[in-house]
Amino acid sequence: MIGNINMIVGNKITNSEAKNAFMKVLVSPENGWNDYVMRVIEVRESGYTPKHCHPWPHINYVIEGKGELLIDNQINVVESGSYAFVPSDTLHQFRNIGQSVFKFICIVPKEGHR
């Protein structure tokens, strides 16, 4: 499978605790990666994902922009080239602190994709 992210329409993250955040699914069990989902999250200016935790870990890689990643009440500044591992059952949130889109890859087990 080969694709182009520019051909995928982002779905708005509809959680009431999110603002200006969108998700694009790149690879999933539907494409043959049976156990994981690779997504790109785009957080627009002044936006953020919900502050939450769950029983699965995830891996993140920042493609562009500048943001804050809250992990267990510690705020970490991240930007293009940054990566992070968010352990299971850890409170976390991504927040755009730049003036352009904050875009990052998020890989989760299939049960973590909603």
N, C-alpha and C positions, 0 to 999 in steps of 0.2 A: 504494500500500500504506500502510495506517495500522494501527498496533498500540499495545499498552500493555505496558510492561516488566513490570508486575505480573502479567500473564497468562503470562509465560514462566518456565519452570522452569530454574533455573541448573544447569549441569553442573559437578560438582566437577573441578577441575584435578588430575589424578591423578599428575602428575610427582612422584617421590619427594622432590624438593627443594622442593616447595610445601607450604604448610600453611594450612588454612582459607580457600582461595581457590576461587571459583566463577565461571563464565562464562555469560553470556546472549548469544546471537547475535540482533541486532536486524534487520540488513539484510545480505544476502549475494547472491551470484550466483543463488541459488534464488529471490530476490525481485526480480531484475532489475538489481541493481547488479553488472554483469558482472566488474569488475576488482578490487573491494574488499569487505571485510567490516567492518561496524561491530558491535562487541561492547561489552558492559558487563562489567567485571570487578568482583566484589565480594569484598573481602578482609575477613574477620571479625577480631575482636579478637585480637591477637598473631599474626596470620597474615602470609603473604608469598607472592609468586610465586617461581618458580625464578630463580636467578641464571643468565643465559644471554645468548647473542648469536646473530644470524642474518643472512643476507644481504639483508634487506629492512628498510626503515625503518618506523616507525609513529608515529602522532599520538595524543596522549592529552589528555583533559580531565577534571579532577576534578569530580565531581558533588557528593559529600558526604564528610565525614570528614577525617581528617588522616593523612598518611603520609610515608614517605621514598621518594624515587626515586634509586636508585643509577645513575649513568651514568659509565662509565669510571672507577671507583673514587672518584668524587666523590658524596657524599651531599647531596641537595637535599630540604628540607622542602617538601611540597606540601599544599594543602588546597583546599576548595571554591573553585572559580574559577580554580585554577591550570591551566596547560596546558604541554605539553612535546612536543618533536619528538625522537624517539630515532633517530639515524642508523643506517644499515646497519652491520653488523659491529661494534656497540658493546655491550660488556658492560652489562647493566642488570638491575634488580630493583625491585619495588614491595613495600613493607612497611608494614603498618598500625601506627601508633604512637599511635593514639587509643583511646578507650574505646567507640567505636561502629563501625559498618561503614565501611570506606574503599571508596568506589565511584567508578569512573572509566570513561570511554569510551575504547576502544582501536580505532583504525582501522588496518587492515593490508591490503596487497595480498592477493588471494585465495590466493596460494601461501604466505602467512604464517599462514593460518588452519588450525589442526589440531584 
